[in-house]
Amino acid sequence: MSSEDTTSLQELLDQHDYELPEVGDIRKGIIVAINSQGVIVDLGSKRDGLVQPSDLSKLTDEDRAALKVNDEIPVYVVNNEQPDSVIVSIHMAQLNQDWIDAETKMESGEIDEYEIIGYNKGGAIVPFGRLRGFVPASHLTDLTPGMSDRKRQQRLAKLRGEKLPMKVIEVDRRRRRLVLSQRDAQKEWEEKRKSELLESLNEGDVLKGTISGLRDFGVFVDLGGADGLVHISELAWHRIDHPREVVKVGDEIEVVVLKLDREEQRISLSRKQVMANPWDSVEDRYQVNQLVEGKITRILDYGAFAEIEPGIEGLLHVSQLSRTNVENVSEVVKEGETHLLRIVSIDPNRQRIGLSLKAVTAQEQIEWMAQHMAQSESDEDEVVDDEAVAAAETAVADSAVTEEE
């Protein structure tokens, strides 16, 4: 080889060396070998990159198992002064990508869910890829100003393992500082999830939710993104005065979507529509001429309604109150009283049951009262009303007079 050729070759080699990756560069390379020395990566330069075993040990088991010959991977240049190879790091390249992702999320204001994996005096710790992010206590909605240190630590301990919506609010690679906020993200996250849920729901859908609040007029149910309202009339098939009679905050219930108002973002729900309607099987449990106990629920001019089981009310017409003429219903029965009644008609299609007080014989009244008296002696919590007893005695007297006649 001539001296001119040698000079030309050396210039090419020098030029190639000049293009060696610099420390801090992120390069993509092709894995050419995996052995006891580490992972050899073709960087497209004179010297191959070497990922040392110490760097591989920092990867997860899944990441190490995924490394295959001929795969292209990003690496971080750690040292380019070795004569035989360039020391590179897969782990640092991954960390660098996580920092880039964090900066991108901060700029975009994107909201994601992050799991609380730990905490300290100042706030909570969350994983961000292979980094650790910090959520200051002032940016957690469960922590309020003025809360004692002890209570704050108790709240933080309860948050461990929970996934919360957050956004990245500060990224500082030099100080290795990554800060997130739940407080900044919460309202926006709730609005986003509510909109998504409303778009996905249809009337008639059956869902499970958790009761988040009780009101006199009904209950609010958290459906996992938005609250829906179950009106008190849709909580049960029987009449209730307050939702607390059948449910409590924290209960998980099944509901059906009755109505959606996407413009006003309102969801109307029903609990009773996913429960068995007692009227559907009323003929399996009751028959004409059967004696039943009924609790007076409403007094009207033409009679009274009596509940014989939750969801099943019958009409006690004024003509069925006594064998004598009754001008004022409340003179014979009063709201809240329990009476022994006889079924005189059943119409399941129209959801009506006719009841009678006067059709109950004197002997039946006496036996019923005796049974209740005996029960009240053994259970002080269940006592027959004095007014009900008096009414029953009047009915017995009326019956006796009629029988004598």
C-alpha positions in Angstrom: 0.0 0.0 0.0 1.4 3.4 -1.0 2.0 6.1 1.6 -0.7 8.2 -0.1 -3.3 5.4 0.3 -2.2 5.0 4.0 -2.7 8.7 4.6 -6.1 8.7 3.0 -7.2 5.7 5.1 -5.9 7.3 8.3 -7.9 10.5 7.5 -11.0 8.4 7.0 -10.4 6.6 10.4 -9.7 10.0 12.1 -12.9 11.3 10.6 -14.8 8.3 11.8 -13.4 8.7 15.3 -14.4 12.3 15.3 -18.0 11.2 14.9 -17.8 9.0 18.0 -20.8 9.7 20.3 -20.2 12.2 23.0 -20.9 11.7 26.7 -24.5 12.5 27.4 -25.7 11.7 23.9 -28.7 9.4 23.4 -28.1 7.1 20.4 -30.0 4.3 18.9 -28.0 1.1 18.2 -28.5 -2.5 17.1 -27.8 -5.3 19.6 -25.1 -7.5 18.0 -24.3 -9.8 21.0 -25.5 -10.6 24.6 -22.8 -12.4 26.7 -21.2 -12.4 30.1 -19.5 -9.1 29.4 -22.8 -7.4 28.8 -24.7 -6.3 25.7 -22.7 -5.2 22.6 -24.5 -2.5 20.6 -23.6 -1.4 17.1 -23.7 2.4 17.2 -22.7 2.9 13.6 -19.3 4.1 14.6 -15.7 2.7 14.8 -16.3 1.3 18.3 -19.3 -0.6 19.5 -21.2 0.3 22.5 -21.0 -1.8 25.7 -23.8 -2.1 28.2 -22.1 -3.4 31.3 -23.6 -6.0 33.7 -23.9 -3.4 36.4 -26.2 -1.4 34.2 -28.3 -4.4 33.2 -28.8 -5.2 36.9 -30.8 -1.9 37.2 -33.3 -3.0 34.6 -36.5 -4.9 35.5 -36.7 -8.6 34.8 -39.1 -7.9 32.0 -36.8 -5.4 30.4 -33.8 -7.7 30.5 -35.8 -10.6 29.1 -36.9 -8.4 26.2 -33.4 -7.7 25.0 -32.8 -9.7 21.8 -30.0 -9.7 19.2 -30.8 -7.5 16.1 -33.2 -5.3 18.2 -32.8 -1.6 18.0 -32.6 0.1 21.4 -31.8 3.7 22.7 -28.7 4.0 24.9 -27.1 6.8 26.9 -23.3 7.5 26.3 -21.5 7.2 29.6 -17.8 7.1 28.6 -16.1 7.3 25.1 -12.5 7.2 26.3 -12.1 3.4 26.4 -9.9 2.1 23.6 -12.1 -0.8 22.6 -15.6 0.3 23.2 -18.0 3.1 24.2 -19.6 2.5 27.6 -23.3 3.1 27.2 -26.3 2.7 29.5 -29.8 1.4 28.7 -31.0 2.3 32.2 -30.0 6.0 31.9 -31.5 6.2 28.4 -34.8 5.0 30.0 -34.5 7.6 32.7 -33.8 10.2 30.1 -37.0 9.2 28.2 -39.0 9.4 31.4 -37.7 13.0 32.0 -38.7 13.8 28.4 -42.2 12.3 29.0 -42.5 14.3 32.2 -41.7 17.6 30.4 -44.1 16.7 27.6 -46.9 16.0 30.1 -46.2 19.3 32.0 -46.3 21.3 28.8 -49.6 19.7 27.7 -51.3 19.7 31.1 -52.2 16.0 30.6 -53.9 14.3 33.5 -53.2 10.7 34.4 -53.8 8.4 37.4 -50.8 7.6 39.6 -50.5 5.2 42.5 -49.4 6.4 45.9 -46.5 4.0 46.8 -45.1 5.9 49.8 -45.1 9.1 51.8 -43.0 11.3 54.1 -43.6 14.2 56.3 -44.1 16.6 53.3 -46.3 14.6 51.0 -46.7 11.5 48.9 -44.5 9.5 46.5 -45.7 8.2 43.2 -43.9 6.3 40.4 -43.4 8.0 37.0 -41.9 5.4 34.7 -38.6 4.7 36.4 -38.5 8.0 38.2 -40.1 8.9 41.5 -42.5 11.9 41.6 -43.4 13.9 44.7 -46.8 15.2 45.6 -46.7 18.0 48.2 -49.3 17.7 51.0 -50.7 21.0 49.9 -51.5 19.4 46.5 -53.5 16.5 47.9 -57.2 17.1 48.3 -57.5 14.8 51.3 -55.2 17.0 53.3 -56.4 20.3 54.6 -54.5 23.4 56.0 -54.2 23.3 59.8 -54.4 19.5 60.0 -52.2 18.2 62.8 -49.0 16.2 61.8 -50.5 13.1 63.3 -53.7 13.2 61.4 -51.8 14.1 58.2 -49.6 11.1 58.5 -52.7 8.9 59.2 -54.4 10.3 56.0 -51.2 9.7 54.0 -51.0 6.1 55.2 -54.6 5.5 54.1 -53.7 6.8 50.7 -51.0 4.2 50.1 -52.0 2.0 47.2 -54.7 4.4 45.9 -54.7 5.7 42.4 -55.4 9.4 42.1 -55.7 11.8 39.1 -52.7 14.1 38.9 -50.8 16.4 36.6 -47.1 17.2 36.4 -46.4 20.8 37.6 -42.6 20.9 37.8 -39.7 19.2 36.1 -36.1 19.9 37.0 -33.6 17.3 35.7 -30.6 19.0 37.3 -32.1 18.8 40.7 -33.8 15.6 39.9 -37.1 17.2 41.0 -40.4 15.9 39.6 -43.5 17.4 41.3 -47.2 16.5 40.7 -50.5 17.9 41.9 -53.8 16.2 42.6 -55.5 19.4 43.6 -54.8 21.0 40.2 -56.1 18.0 38.4 -59.1 17.0 40.4 -61.8 19.3 39.0 -60.7 18.9 35.4 -60.4 15.1 35.9 -63.9 14.8 37.3 -65.4 16.9 34.5 -63.5 14.7 31.9 -64.6 11.4 33.5 -68.2 12.7 33.8 -68.3 13.7 30.1 -66.9 10.3 29.1 -69.4 8.4 31.3 -72.3 10.4 30.0 -71.3 9.7 26.4 -71.0 5.9 27.1 -74.3 5.6 29.0 -77.7 4.7 27.6 -81.1 4.7 29.2 -81.8 1.2 30.4 -78.2 0.4 31.3 -77.8 -1.5 34.6 -74.8 -0.4 36.7 -73.2 -0.8 40.1 -72.4 2.3 42.1 -71.6 3.5 45.6 -73.9 5.7 47.6 -72.1 9.0 48.1 -74.8 11.1 49.8 -78.2 11.0 51.4 -80.9 13.7 51.0 -84.5 13.9 52.0 -85.5 13.6 48.4 -83.2 10.7 47.5 -79.6 9.5 47.3 -76.6 10.3 45.1 -74.7 7.3 43.6 -71.1 7.5 42.5 -71.0 5.6 39.2 -67.2 5.9 38.9 -66.9 9.2 37.2 -70.2 11.0 37.9 -73.0 11.0 40.4 -76.5 10.0 39.5 -79.7 10.6 41.5 -82.1 8.0 42.8 -85.3 9.8 43.8 -86.8 8.5 47.0 -89.7 7.1 45.0 -87.3 4.9 43.1 -85.4 3.5 46.1 -87.9 0.7 47.0 -91.2 -0.7 46.0 -92.7 0.2 49.4 -93.2 3.6 50.8 -90.4 5.1 52.8 -90.1 8.4 54.7 -86.3 8.9 54.3 -83.6 7.1 52.3 -81.8 6.1 55.5 -84.6 3.5 56.1 -83.2 1.3 53.2 -79.6 2.4 52.4 -76.6 4.2 53.9 -73.6 6.1 52.6 -70.9 3.7 51.3 -73.4 1.0 50.3 -72.8 -0.6 46.9 -76.1 -0.9 45.0 -77.3 -1.9 41.6 -79.2 0.7 39.6 -80.8 1.2 36.2 -80.4 4.4 34.1 -83.9 6.0 33.8 -83.1 9.2 32.1 -80.0 11.0 30.7 -79.7 14.8 30.3 -76.3 15.2 28.6 -76.7 18.9 28.2 -77.3 19.5 31.9 -75.1 16.5 32.8 -77.8 14.8 34.9 -78.3 11.1 35.4 -81.6 9.8 36.8 -81.4 6.3 38.3 -83.7 3.7 39.8 -82.9 1.1 42.5 -86.3 -0.5 42.7 -86.4 -1.2 38.9 -83.7 -3.8 39.3 -85.4 -5.4 42.3 -88.3 -7.9 42.1 -91.7 -6.1 42.0 -93.7 -7.7 44.8 -96.9 -7.3 42.7 -95.6 -9.7 40.1 -95.9 -12.6 42.5 -98.7 -11.3 44.8 -101.0 -14.2 43.8 -98.4 -16.7 45.0 -98.6 -15.3 48.5 -102.1 -14.1 49.0 -105.7 -15.3 48.2 -109.2 -14.0 48.7 -110.5 -14.6 52.3 -107.0 -14.8 53.7 -106.3 -13.0 57.0 -103.4 -10.6 57.0 -101.9 -7.9 59.2 -102.0 -4.4 57.8 -100.4 -1.2 58.9 -102.5 1.9 58.2 -100.4 4.2 56.0 -102.9 6.8 54.7 -106.4 8.0 55.8 -108.7 9.3 53.1 -112.4 10.3 53.0 -113.4 7.1 51.3 -111.3 4.7 53.5 -107.7 4.0 54.3 -104.7 2.3 52.8 -102.9 -0.5 54.7 -99.5 -2.0 54.0 -99.5 -5.8 54.3 -95.9 -6.2 53.2 -93.2 -3.8 51.9 -94.4 -2.6 48.5 -98.0 -4.1 48.8 -100.8 -1.8 50.0 -104.5 -2.6 50.0 -107.5 -0.4 50.2 -109.7 -0.6 53.3 -112.8 1.0 52.0 -115.1 2.9 54.4 -117.8 0.3 53.7 -115.4 -2.4 55.0 -114.5 -0.7 58.3 -117.5 -1.7 60.4 -120.9 -3.3 60.3 -122.4 0.1 61.3 -122.2 3.3 59.2 -118.9 5.1 59.5 -118.9 8.9 58.8 -115.3 9.6 59.8 -112.6 7.0 58.9 -110.2 8.2 61.6 -112.8 7.3 64.3 -112.2 3.6 63.5 -108.5 3.4 62.3 -105.6 5.8 62.6 -102.4 6.1 60.7 -99.6 3.9 62.1 -102.0 1.3 63.7 -101.8 -2.4 62.8 -105.0 -4.3 62.3 -106.0 -7.8 61.5 -107.7 -7.7 58.1 -109.3 -10.0 55.5 -108.5 -9.9 51.8 -111.8 -9.5 49.8 -110.3 -9.0 46.3 -107.0 -9.2 44.4 -106.3 -7.5 41.1 -102.6 -8.0 40.3 -102.8 -6.3 36.9 -104.1 -3.1 38.4 -102.0 -3.6 41.5 -105.0 -3.5 43.8 -106.0 -5.5 46.9 -109.3 -5.0 48.7 -109.2 -5.4 52.5 -111.9 -5.6 55.1 -112.0 -5.1 58.9 -115.6 -5.9 59.4 -115.2 -9.3 57.7 -112.9 -10.4 60.6 -114.9 -12.4 63.1 -114.9 -11.7 66.8 -113.1 -15.0 67.6 -110.4 -14.2 65.0 -109.9 -10.8 66.6 -109.7 -12.3 70.1 -107.1 -14.9 69.0 -105.0 -12.3 67.1 -105.0 -9.9 70.1 -104.1 -12.7 72.5 -101.2 -13.7 70.3 -99.9 -10.1 70.2 -100.3 -9.7 73.9 -98.2 -12.8 74.5 -95.6 -11.6 72.1 -95.5 -8.1 73.7 -94.7 -9.7 77.1 -91.7 -11.5 75.7 -90.6 -8.6 73.4 -90.9 -5.2 75.0 -89.9 -3.5 71.7 -93.0 -4.7 70.0 -96.2 -3.7 71.7 -99.7 -3.5 70.2 -101.0 0.1 70.3 -103.6 0.9 72.9 -105.6 2.6 70.2 -105.4 -0.5 68.0 -106.5 -2.7 70.8 -109.4 -0.4 71.5 -110.4 -0.4 67.9 -110.1 -4.2 67.8 -112.3 -4.5 70.9 -114.9 -2.2 69.2 -114.8 -4.4 66.2 -115.3 -7.5 68.3 -118.2 -5.9 70.1 -119.8 -4.9 66.8 -119.3 -8.4 65.6 -120.8 -9.9 68.7 -123.9 -7.7 68.5 -124.4 -8.7 64.9 -124.0 -12.4 65.7 -126.6 -12.1 68.4 -129.0 -10.4 66.1 
